[in-house]
Amino acid sequence: MTVIPPHIACHPRALELAGELTEWRHHLHAHPETAFEEHQTSAFIAEKLTSFGLQVHTGLAGTGVVATLTGNRGPGRRIGLRADMDALDIHETTNLPYASRHPGKMHACGHDGHMTMLLGAARILAENPDFAGTVDFIFQPAEENEGGGRVMVEQGLFDAFPVDAVYGLHNWPGIPVGDMAMQAGPMMASYDVFEIVVEGKGCHAAMPHLGRDPITAAGQILTGLQTIPARNVNPLQSAVISPTWIFGGDTWNVIPSTATIRGTVRTFAAHVQDAVEQRLKDMATHTARAFDCTATITYQRRYPATINDAGATATALDAAQKIVGADHIDTAPEPSMASEDFAFMLEKVPGSYVWMGNGPTDGDCLLHNAAYDFNDDALPVGVSYWIALVQGAAAA
């Protein structure tokens, strides 16, 4: 049974459909698909949207789906609403009746809930298109790591669907159901990855003077990397360097020829991102040289920072206030150092990305956790927010 906090003014039809929304969400949860492989998911979404009477376009980024609906109140702005579709390479441990039927894959980030809420909004708006302008419902593949948002943009998303603004949301554990968080400016960090391959000269572990030890050099590089945020970035700004993978060697008594470090970098500002990249390359190169080794650095900028437009965020705030009330919206949340490829859409058109409460973080209620499950009580809340946003966007 869906439990809605008393302060929420949910759309009546969203409450009527709560049971069906939950069934959709459970179906999507049980059939997770990862980046660019969301074929069953895409087909399910396209079938639903078509049954609502919407114009449906498929094929952007392979499995992307976009549906278009024009309101009956005449001309107005055109906006896009985006939901991500992909799951993660995680083996689910929830033991729920609707747990993943695809071993090693699960919806551990709530994208099943995101799709369901956008489908629910599309259905209700199609039943009664009482709004001005046009809305495009964007279902995007491959948010996790692979940049499906970038691919959709590169393949002409906003050429085919020239929206004036684009909006996204993400469920957020730790925020109560019925609360939301949003602000203009940085909301999520950029996401860069790096690989440092230190090359030395292998030798017998008992005779290290005959070789050039890449393990020792890599250890010094690891330590040095942490001085970059501490000593090369303004303390009033943010940067996180996280080495997440180090390997080298094959046996006990051999100093190997190479050692490899991999990790991520997160920042909010482009000039900080530039500075950290250059300093990381310099640090690795010169530290390796000090140990008579060489370093080869590969640095990839995966996702830019998610930066909300002030005007679009004001529109999102107005819609959220109609549903959850001003007292239940945090308008100055601490930005997250996690990343979002919705940022690629925000680089092309103004927009806003908000967080919606998914309940407490008790136990394993954490994003990207093998026991995570989207909170079904939040479904009518998200549907109602999307509807309010569409109805209010024409005047923004």
ChimeraX attribute file (.defattr): number of C-alpha atoms within 10 A of each C-alpha:
attribute: neighborCount
match mode: 1-to-1
recipient: residues
	/A:1	8
	/A:2	14
	/A:3	10
	/A:4	17
	/A:5	16
	/A:6	9
	/A:7	13
	/A:8	20
	/A:9	18
	/A:10	23
	/A:11	18
	/A:12	10
	/A:13	16
	/A:14	23
	/A:15	18
	/A:16	11
	/A:17	16
	/A:18	20
	/A:19	16
	/A:20	14
	/A:21	22
	/A:22	21
	/A:23	15
	/A:24	22
	/A:25	23
	/A:26	22
	/A:27	18
	/A:28	27
	/A:29	25
	/A:30	20
	/A:31	20
	/A:32	28
	/A:33	26
	/A:34	20
	/A:35	20
	/A:36	19
	/A:37	17
	/A:38	22
	/A:39	15
	/A:40	14
	/A:41	25
	/A:42	23
	/A:43	15
	/A:44	14
	/A:45	25
	/A:46	23
	/A:47	12
	/A:48	18
	/A:49	23
	/A:50	14
	/A:51	10
	/A:52	16
	/A:53	15
	/A:54	20
	/A:55	14
	/A:56	18
	/A:57	15
	/A:58	15
	/A:59	12
	/A:60	21
	/A:61	22
	/A:62	18
	/A:63	23
	/A:64	29
	/A:65	23
	/A:66	25
	/A:67	22
	/A:68	20
	/A:69	19
	/A:70	21
	/A:71	19
	/A:72	13
	/A:73	13
	/A:74	12
	/A:75	13
	/A:76	16
	/A:77	16
	/A:78	22
	/A:79	24
	/A:80	24
	/A:81	23
	/A:82	23
	/A:83	25
	/A:84	27
	/A:85	34
	/A:86	30
	/A:87	28
	/A:88	24
	/A:89	18
	/A:90	17
	/A:91	17
	/A:92	23
	/A:93	13
	/A:94	15
	/A:95	9
	/A:96	12
	/A:97	8
	/A:98	15
	/A:99	22
	/A:100	25
	/A:101	13
	/A:102	13
	/A:103	12
	/A:104	13
	/A:105	21
	/A:106	34
	/A:107	33
	/A:108	26
	/A:109	24
	/A:110	25
	/A:111	25
	/A:112	28
	/A:113	30
	/A:114	25
	/A:115	23
	/A:116	28
	/A:117	27
	/A:118	25
	/A:119	23
	/A:120	28
	/A:121	25
	/A:122	27
	/A:123	23
	/A:124	18
	/A:125	21
	/A:126	18
	/A:127	12
	/A:128	10
	/A:129	20
	/A:130	16
	/A:131	22
	/A:132	21
	/A:133	22
	/A:134	23
	/A:135	26
	/A:136	23
	/A:137	23
	/A:138	25
	/A:139	27
	/A:140	31
	/A:141	32
	/A:142	26
	/A:143	24
	/A:144	19
	/A:145	14
	/A:146	16
	/A:147	22
	/A:148	27
	/A:149	28
	/A:150	22
	/A:151	20
	/A:152	22
	/A:153	17
	/A:154	14
	/A:155	15
	/A:156	13
	/A:157	20
	/A:158	17
	/A:159	10
	/A:160	10
	/A:161	18
	/A:162	14
	/A:163	20
	/A:164	15
	/A:165	23
	/A:166	25
	/A:167	25
	/A:168	22
	/A:169	22
	/A:170	21
	/A:171	24
	/A:172	25
	/A:173	22
	/A:174	15
	/A:175	20
	/A:176	17
	/A:177	27
	/A:178	27
	/A:179	27
	/A:180	28
	/A:181	22
	/A:182	26
	/A:183	26
	/A:184	19
	/A:185	16
	/A:186	21
	/A:187	27
	/A:188	25
	/A:189	26
	/A:190	27
	/A:191	23
	/A:192	20
	/A:193	19
	/A:194	21
	/A:195	19
	/A:196	23
	/A:197	23
	/A:198	28
	/A:199	24
	/A:200	24
	/A:201	16
	/A:202	18
	/A:203	18
	/A:204	14
	/A:205	16
	/A:206	10
	/A:207	11
	/A:208	14
	/A:209	10
	/A:210	12
	/A:211	17
	/A:212	22
	/A:213	26
	/A:214	29
	/A:215	22
	/A:216	15
	/A:217	24
	/A:218	28
	/A:219	15
	/A:220	17
	/A:221	22
	/A:222	18
	/A:223	10
	/A:224	14
	/A:225	20
	/A:226	16
	/A:227	14
	/A:228	19
	/A:229	19
	/A:230	13
	/A:231	9
	/A:232	14
	/A:233	16
	/A:234	11
	/A:235	10
	/A:236	5
	/A:237	11
	/A:238	17
	/A:239	23
	/A:240	17
	/A:241	21
	/A:242	16
	/A:243	17
	/A:244	9
	/A:245	11
	/A:246	17
	/A:247	13
	/A:248	17
	/A:249	16
	/A:250	9
	/A:251	9
	/A:252	8
	/A:253	12
	/A:254	15
	/A:255	26
	/A:256	22
	/A:257	19
	/A:258	22
	/A:259	23
	/A:260	20
	/A:261	20
	/A:262	18
	/A:263	16
	/A:264	20
	/A:265	23
	/A:266	26
	/A:267	27
	/A:268	25
	/A:269	17
	/A:270	12
	/A:271	10
	/A:272	19
	/A:273	22
	/A:274	11
	/A:275	13
	/A:276	23
	/A:277	20
	/A:278	12
	/A:279	15
	/A:280	22
	/A:281	18
	/A:282	14
	/A:283	20
	/A:284	24
	/A:285	19
	/A:286	15
	/A:287	20
	/A:288	26
	/A:289	16
	/A:290	11
	/A:291	16
	/A:292	16
	/A:293	21
	/A:294	22
	/A:295	27
	/A:296	14
	/A:297	19
	/A:298	12
	/A:299	18
	/A:300	14
	/A:301	14
	/A:302	17
	/A:303	23
	/A:304	25
	/A:305	28
	/A:306	28
	/A:307	25
	/A:308	24
	/A:309	19
	/A:310	15
	/A:311	15
	/A:312	22
	/A:313	22
	/A:314	16
	/A:315	21
	/A:316	27
	/A:317	24
	/A:318	19
	/A:319	22
	/A:320	29
	/A:321	19
	/A:322	16
	/A:323	24
	/A:324	23
	/A:325	18
	/A:326	15
	/A:327	11
	/A:328	19
	/A:329	22
	/A:330	16
	/A:331	15
	/A:332	11
	/A:333	13
	/A:334	13
	/A:335	15
	/A:336	13
	/A:337	20
	/A:338	14
	/A:339	24
	/A:340	24
	/A:341	27
	/A:342	30
	/A:343	26
	/A:344	22
	/A:345	22
	/A:346	23
	/A:347	16
	/A:348	12
	/A:349	16
	/A:350	20
	/A:351	30
	/A:352	30
	/A:353	28
	/A:354	21
	/A:355	21
	/A:356	25
	/A:357	22
	/A:358	26
	/A:359	20
	/A:360	15
	/A:361	15
	/A:362	9
	/A:363	8
	/A:364	14
	/A:365	21
	/A:366	19
	/A:367	18
	/A:368	18
	/A:369	19
	/A:370	22
	/A:371	21
	/A:372	22
	/A:373	26
	/A:374	26
	/A:375	18
	/A:376	22
	/A:377	19
	/A:378	25
	/A:379	28
	/A:380	32
	/A:381	27
	/A:382	29
	/A:383	28
	/A:384	28
	/A:385	28
	/A:386	26
	/A:387	25
	/A:388	23
	/A:389	23
	/A:390	27
	/A:391	20
	/A:392	16
	/A:393	25
	/A:394	19
	/A:395	10
	/A:396	14
